[in-house]
């Protein structure tokens, strides 16, 4: 099953769970999240989570996010971007790239309810508007430690850190790493240096 199908299935399951159970004590991961690393919105008229006033960061900068409707405060950081990533065999033609790149990500639950994270809300953005999403692959010779592909719970005080692999064209470099969970009104972006 591809990552878009998994994302759609997760979003549908989340909607059904929220509708059937009212308010959930544990925010589910949403799509783009098709494993998005952030808590999903609940059916409520409360305001959506807000990151600290900025939405663009440098690599290594931490974005602080308060999700009042789901009673959670968390932070997200893009620690590093590596292209080409050495070690793994080149991606196959059907993945659309000829080399691997990785974004090293860290998400921490500062306080509040447990929530889920995954690779799916993270993508690469190029100057020409191209977006490269996660491949949905794990294991084998992909760089370690891997950021979870499927939803992983993050309790208050815990963090999840790892690398997300992307099949990319070796002759171009993305401008930004984009984090766009459904729970945020506006995506957060980390600028990738030219080299």
C-alpha positions as CSV (number, residue, x, y, z in Angstrom):
1,X,0.0,0.0,0.0
2,X,1.5,3.4,-1.0
3,X,1.9,6.3,1.4
4,X,-1.0,8.3,0.0
5,X,-3.3,5.3,0.5
6,X,-2.1,4.8,4.0
7,X,-2.5,8.6,4.6
8,X,-6.1,8.5,3.3
9,X,-6.9,5.4,5.4
10,X,-5.4,7.1,8.5
11,X,-7.4,10.3,7.9
12,X,-10.6,8.3,7.4
13,X,-10.0,6.3,10.6
14,X,-9.3,9.5,12.5
15,X,-12.5,11.1,11.3
16,X,-14.5,8.1,12.3
17,X,-12.9,7.9,15.7
18,X,-13.5,11.5,16.5
19,X,-17.1,11.3,15.3
20,X,-17.8,8.2,17.2
21,X,-16.0,9.1,20.4
22,X,-16.5,12.8,20.7
23,X,-13.3,14.3,22.1
24,X,-10.4,12.0,22.1
25,X,-7.8,12.0,24.9
26,X,-5.1,11.0,22.5
27,X,-4.7,13.1,19.3
28,X,-4.2,10.9,16.3
29,X,-1.7,11.5,13.6
30,X,-3.2,13.0,10.5
31,X,-2.5,12.8,6.9
32,X,0.3,14.3,5.1
33,X,0.9,12.9,8.1
34,X,-0.3,10.0,6.3
35,X,1.6,9.7,9.2
36,X,2.0,13.3,9.9
37,X,4.1,13.9,12.8
38,X,1.6,16.1,14.5
39,X,-1.6,15.7,16.3
40,X,-4.7,15.9,14.2
41,X,-7.4,18.4,14.7
42,X,-10.5,17.3,16.6
43,X,-14.0,18.2,15.8
44,X,-14.2,21.3,17.8
45,X,-14.6,25.0,17.3
46,X,-11.4,25.8,19.2
47,X,-8.6,27.6,17.4
48,X,-6.1,25.4,15.6
49,X,-2.6,24.9,16.9
50,X,-0.2,27.8,16.4
51,X,3.5,27.7,16.0
52,X,5.5,30.5,17.5
53,X,5.0,33.6,15.3
54,X,7.4,32.5,12.6
55,X,6.9,29.7,10.0
56,X,10.4,29.6,8.4
57,X,13.4,28.4,10.2
58,X,17.1,27.6,9.6
59,X,18.3,24.0,10.0
60,X,18.8,23.3,13.7
61,X,16.1,25.8,14.7
62,X,13.3,24.6,16.9
63,X,9.6,25.4,16.1
64,X,7.5,25.6,19.2
65,X,3.8,24.6,18.7
66,X,0.9,24.9,21.1
67,X,-2.1,22.7,20.1
68,X,-4.7,23.9,22.6
69,X,-7.7,21.9,21.2
70,X,-5.7,18.7,21.8
71,X,-4.1,19.8,25.0
72,X,-0.5,19.4,23.8
73,X,2.6,21.5,23.4
74,X,5.4,20.1,21.2
75,X,8.4,21.2,19.2
76,X,9.8,20.1,15.9
77,X,13.4,20.5,14.6
78,X,15.1,19.7,11.3
79,X,18.6,18.9,12.5
80,X,20.3,18.3,9.2
81,X,19.8,17.7,5.5
82,X,22.2,15.3,3.6
83,X,22.5,14.9,-0.2
84,X,23.7,12.6,-1.4
85,X,23.3,10.1,1.5
86,X,26.1,7.5,1.3
87,X,25.5,3.9,1.9
88,X,22.2,2.8,0.4
89,X,21.9,1.5,-3.1
90,X,20.5,4.2,-5.5
91,X,16.7,4.4,-5.6
92,X,14.9,2.5,-8.3
93,X,13.5,4.3,-11.3
94,X,9.9,4.0,-10.1
95,X,10.7,6.1,-7.0
96,X,11.6,9.0,-9.3
97,X,15.1,9.9,-8.1
98,X,18.6,8.7,-8.8
99,X,20.1,9.3,-5.4
100,X,19.1,9.3,-1.7
101,X,18.9,12.4,0.5
102,X,17.9,12.5,4.2
103,X,16.4,15.0,6.6
104,X,17.2,14.3,10.2
105,X,14.1,15.3,12.3
106,X,13.3,15.5,16.0
107,X,9.8,16.0,17.5
108,X,9.3,16.3,21.2
109,X,6.1,16.3,23.3
110,X,6.8,19.1,25.7
111,X,3.6,18.7,27.7
112,X,0.0,17.6,27.5
113,X,-1.6,14.5,25.9
114,X,0.2,11.7,24.0
115,X,0.2,12.1,20.2
116,X,1.5,10.3,17.2
117,X,4.3,11.1,14.7
118,X,5.5,9.6,11.4
119,X,7.3,10.6,8.3
120,X,4.3,11.5,6.2
121,X,3.8,15.2,7.0
122,X,7.4,16.0,5.9
123,X,8.3,16.8,2.3
124,X,11.0,18.5,0.2
125,X,10.2,21.7,-1.8
126,X,12.1,22.8,-4.9
127,X,12.4,26.3,-6.4
128,X,10.3,25.2,-9.4
129,X,7.4,24.1,-7.2
130,X,8.2,20.4,-7.3
131,X,7.5,18.5,-4.0
132,X,9.0,15.2,-3.1
133,X,7.2,13.2,-0.4
134,X,8.5,10.3,1.6
135,X,9.0,7.0,-0.2
136,X,7.3,4.8,2.4
137,X,10.4,2.6,2.5
138,X,12.3,1.5,5.6
139,X,14.8,-1.0,6.7
140,X,17.5,-2.5,4.5
141,X,20.5,-0.3,4.0
142,X,18.6,3.0,4.4
143,X,20.4,5.4,6.8
144,X,19.9,4.9,10.5
145,X,18.3,5.8,12.8
146,X,15.1,6.0,10.8
147,X,12.3,8.3,11.8
148,X,9.2,6.1,12.1
149,X,7.2,5.5,8.9
150,X,4.0,4.4,10.8
151,X,2.5,6.3,13.7
152,X,4.5,6.1,16.9
153,X,3.1,7.5,20.2
154,X,5.1,10.3,21.9
155,X,4.3,10.7,25.6
156,X,4.8,14.0,27.4
157,X,8.5,14.5,28.0
158,X,9.5,12.1,25.2
159,X,11.1,12.8,21.8
160,X,11.4,10.9,18.5
161,X,14.4,11.5,16.3
162,X,15.6,9.9,13.1
163,X,16.3,10.3,9.4
164,X,13.7,10.4,6.7
165,X,15.0,9.2,3.3
166,X,13.9,10.9,0.0
167,X,14.6,9.7,-3.6
168,X,15.8,12.8,-5.3
169,X,17.4,13.9,-8.6
170,X,21.1,14.1,-7.9
171,X,21.6,17.2,-10.1
172,X,19.3,19.5,-8.1
173,X,18.8,20.5,-4.5
174,X,15.6,21.4,-2.7
175,X,15.1,24.8,-1.1
176,X,13.1,23.8,1.9
177,X,12.0,21.0,4.1
178,X,8.2,21.4,4.7
179,X,6.3,20.1,7.7
180,X,2.6,20.3,7.0
181,X,0.5,18.2,9.5
182,X,-3.3,18.7,9.1
183,X,-3.4,20.3,12.6
184,X,-1.5,23.4,11.4
185,X,-3.1,26.2,9.4
186,X,0.2,27.0,7.8
187,X,3.1,24.6,7.1
188,X,6.4,25.1,8.8
189,X,9.6,25.3,6.6
190,X,13.3,24.9,7.2
191,X,15.6,26.5,4.6
192,X,18.2,24.1,3.1
193,X,21.5,25.8,2.5
194,X,22.7,25.9,-1.1
195,X,25.6,23.5,-0.2
